[in-house]
Amino acid sequence: MKIIGFSASPRKEGNTAWIINKILEGAKEQGAETSAFSFSDLDIKPCRGCWACHKGDQGCVIKDDMQKIYDALEDADAIVFGSPVYMGQMSAQGKIFTDRLFARFSPRFSPFFKENAVKQKLILSFNQGNPDSSLFQVYFDYTRHMFEVLEFDVKEVPVVTGMRNEPAHEREDLHTVMKDIGSALVSEPFQE
Ligand SMILES: Cc1cc2nc3c(=O)[nH]c(=O)nc-3n(C[C@H](O)[C@H](O)[C@H](O)COP(=O)(O)O)c2cc1C
């Protein structure tokens, strides 16, 4: 099973990266093949809205680092996408990535439009400074729904709060919780 992690934080070694790495660690211990991308390292430009990906036959025409992500996504069984909460939403880097997924959802290119196609599993992880977990719940539920509409099989939406007071790596409780999420991703049976 191939699992790819994406960190949408500009902080390469921040809370988001730590959380994603823990989830991937749990998955790897169950035999998954894991890899990770940090948007802090990548040049991913915003969608131009040219529709070339839907009209032409060459996919997205923006030749930047998103091209290697499109390739990597081709044979991924599961994705772990993590973003810090910025002003109540995912980061700008996360939104740019999400918009660029539009090119993947052309019926012409996407295997996910084929009948009986196996959906890619998704863990959608958020973390925020504020300790109140209910503050942005509406947004998290909305985003889960948005990815489900895009044919992802959203398994979990872990929201880690209180990062303002204690960074993720200092939170003893998170080690096991995050690894268990990764482990469950591998051990759960595939959707038929
Ligand atoms: C520009 C910006 C906006 C933020 N907005 C919020 C917010 O609306 N609510 C919140 O609880 N935390 C907010 N935070 C705090 C981050 O979500 C939190 O520190 C997060 O753990 C950072 O993740 P990282 O270490 O991976 O970058 C914000 C931080 C920044 C830099």
Ligand as a Chemical Component Dictionary entry (heavy atoms), coordinates in Angstrom:
data_LIG
# 
_chem_comp.id                   LIG 
_chem_comp.type                 NON-POLYMER 
_chem_comp.pdbx_formal_charge   0 
_chem_comp.three_letter_code    LIG 
# 
loop_
_chem_comp_atom.comp_id 
_chem_comp_atom.atom_id 
_chem_comp_atom.alt_atom_id 
_chem_comp_atom.type_symbol 
_chem_comp_atom.charge 
_chem_comp_atom.model_Cartn_x 
_chem_comp_atom.model_Cartn_y 
_chem_comp_atom.model_Cartn_z 
_chem_comp_atom.pdbx_ordinal 
LIG C1  C1  C 0 -1.221 33.403 9.575  1  
LIG C2  C2  C 0 -1.659 32.523 10.693 2  
LIG C3  C3  C 0 -3.008 32.399 10.952 3  
LIG C4  C4  C 0 -3.449 31.573 11.986 4  
LIG N1  N1  N 0 -4.792 31.465 12.213 5  
LIG C5  C5  C 0 -5.232 30.696 13.242 6  
LIG C6  C6  C 0 -6.635 30.595 13.521 7  
LIG O1  O1  O 0 -7.477 31.171 12.847 8  
LIG N2  N2  N 0 -7.012 29.819 14.574 9  
LIG C7  C7  C 0 -6.114 29.140 15.359 10 
LIG O2  O2  O 0 -6.520 28.469 16.296 11 
LIG N3  N3  N 0 -4.775 29.185 15.084 12 
LIG C8  C8  C 0 -4.322 29.948 14.061 13 
LIG N4  N4  N 0 -2.974 30.015 13.787 14 
LIG C9  C9  C 0 -2.042 29.156 14.545 15 
LIG C10 C10 C 0 -1.631 27.907 13.748 16 
LIG O3  O3  O 0 -2.758 27.211 13.253 17 
LIG C11 C11 C 0 -0.847 26.932 14.641 18 
LIG O4  O4  O 0 0.240  27.583 15.237 19 
LIG C12 C12 C 0 -0.358 25.713 13.871 20 
LIG O5  O5  O 0 -0.040 24.688 14.795 21 
LIG C13 C13 C 0 0.844  25.999 12.989 22 
LIG O6  O6  O 0 1.242  24.830 12.316 23 
LIG P1  P1  P 0 2.733  24.643 11.738 24 
LIG O7  O7  O 0 3.647  24.590 12.935 25 
LIG O8  O8  O 0 2.711  23.382 10.982 26 
LIG O9  O9  O 0 3.002  25.819 10.864 27 
LIG C14 C14 C 0 -2.504 30.853 12.783 28 
LIG C15 C15 C 0 -1.138 30.996 12.505 29 
LIG C16 C16 C 0 -0.709 31.827 11.487 30 
LIG C17 C17 C 0 0.769  31.959 11.219 31 
# 
loop_
_chem_comp_bond.comp_id 
_chem_comp_bond.atom_id_1 
_chem_comp_bond.atom_id_2 
_chem_comp_bond.value_order 
_chem_comp_bond.pdbx_ordinal 
LIG C1  C2  SING 1  
LIG C2  C3  SING 2  
LIG C2  C16 DOUB 3  
LIG C3  C4  DOUB 4  
LIG C4  N1  SING 5  
LIG C4  C14 SING 6  
LIG N1  C5  DOUB 7  
LIG C5  C6  SING 8  
LIG C5  C8  SING 9  
LIG C6  O1  DOUB 10 
LIG C6  N2  SING 11 
LIG N2  C7  SING 12 
LIG C7  O2  DOUB 13 
LIG C7  N3  SING 14 
LIG N3  C8  DOUB 15 
LIG C8  N4  SING 16 
LIG N4  C9  SING 17 
LIG N4  C14 SING 18 
LIG C9  C10 SING 19 
LIG C10 O3  SING 20 
LIG C10 C11 SING 21 
LIG C11 O4  SING 22 
LIG C11 C12 SING 23 
LIG C12 O5  SING 24 
LIG C12 C13 SING 25 
LIG C13 O6  SING 26 
LIG O6  P1  SING 27 
LIG P1  O7  DOUB 28 
LIG P1  O8  SING 29 
LIG P1  O9  SING 30 
LIG C14 C15 DOUB 31 
LIG C15 C16 SING 32 
LIG C16 C17 SING 33 
# 
